[in-house]
Amino acid sequence: MIRRTLFILALICVTGFADPLLAMPPLQRTVLPNQLVLLVSEDHSLPFVTFQLLVNAGSWRDPGGEEGLAHLTARGLLLGTSRHTVNEINEELDFMGASLRASAGRDYAEMSLRVLKKDLDRGFALFVETLTRPTFPDEEIRREVEKTMAIIQSAEGQPEDVAQKEFQKVLFQGSAYAHPVNGTKESVPRLRREAVNRFYQSYYHPNNAILTIVGDISANELKTKLLPRLEAWPTGNVPGAKFEVKFENEQKTIKIDRTITQANIILGQRGVERANPDYYTLTVMNYILGGGGFGSRLVEEIRNKRGLAYAVASFFDPGRYPGSFEILLQTKNASAREAISLALQQMERIRKEPVSEKELESAKKYLIGSFPMRLNTQAKLANFLSQVEYYGLGLDYPEKYPTLIQSATREEVLRVAQKYLHPEKYILVVVANLKEAGME
């Protein structure tokens, strides 16, 4: 989590971008006969092609007791096919100098390929093969389970990971966002090849997926080389699933004792879903509160004025379903109480008085001006376009974005702060030397 914080702080250094619309290349959207949504953006500036596939098969679909199954299934795609072993797949990728990855998040699973134009046929054939003909070899699945367990055990020694895991478990009350994407130390050892294959057969269908292609590819190559393979991917019945939105709505404090010098703190509560109409005003509000790096109120009050925190930031973490709002703090054990109090004061302040015109304009300028950062590589553009489609933002989203941000007024920022921030109902997780922090 601290890496996310440092990233937020680093963003403030970036200024002076051009009109976002200039950075957005032409886009073609097609729905194939098998219902696969296909997004294609030609970019001939570099001899590469990037593919990104999103499948609505994230960890929120993990069955009870099989937490981590979506993650293991996505990883398993690259562990062997009916034609190639995992070693042969890796050798083929090394020969081409290509990159092929698969992973899962809480909302969706994704698979990506970056390949040189000269190896397009060969690379895409391997991409389709691993997607549509995985065999999930038992030995490789067991090995992947062992790797995942090692990661889970390692995370138990990382205070920021411990805090985040506990925060999610308490906030989401056992609902589908409550467990870590890669599972738990109780659930992962129970996962077997049969469960992985069942999950794959349930969700990995073209009518449950989005494929984005960005790079050095022509319309004729798309038609003659790629579409036949994509259209041969058969549709399937995707099981219905209902997401139950559950949140802890009472104030709670969770204290975890560790022999460490810095307290790792999460203070947060219920957030919003990505489709929430207040999302853009919330983005502006949060930038002023704690998302704007060295220009934010939390950094100014806690880090700059008092030197209490090495890292402090706030963010909304929206998904297809409502996510979280979090303030992250790292401070000395002895200053934990004071830092928490100051964070709550800033939450109260932004709810009680309008932000200044200077703060508002600075936030808007940065949020609009930094937009092209999302589009300045093939991988970023493919990820951006995929998410625009997945969250239903519309192909005109890049054109609308500046207007949506500009529409935030001081009054609207105050309204959303009052509606979505509730300092009296916060969940507080503290991982620290509790004796030194005075919180035993």
Secondary structure by P-SEA (a helix, b strand, c coil): caaaaaaaaacccccccccccccccbbbbbbccccbbbbbbbbccccbbbbbbbcccccccccccccaaaaaaaaacccccccccaaaaaaaaaaacbbbbccccccccbbbbbbcccaaaaaaaaaaaaaccccccaaaaaaaaaaaaaaaaaaaacaaaaaaaaaaaaaaccccccccccccccccccccaaaaaaaaacccccccbbbbbbccccaaaaacccaaaaaabbbbbbbbbbbbbbbbccbbbbbbbccccbbbbbbccccccccccaaaaaaaaaaaccccccccccccccccccccccccccccccccccccccccccccccaaaaaaaaaaaaaaaaacccccaaaaaaaaaaaaaacccccccaaaaaaaaaaaaaaccccccccaaaaaaaaccaaaaaaaaaacccccbbbbbbbccccccccc
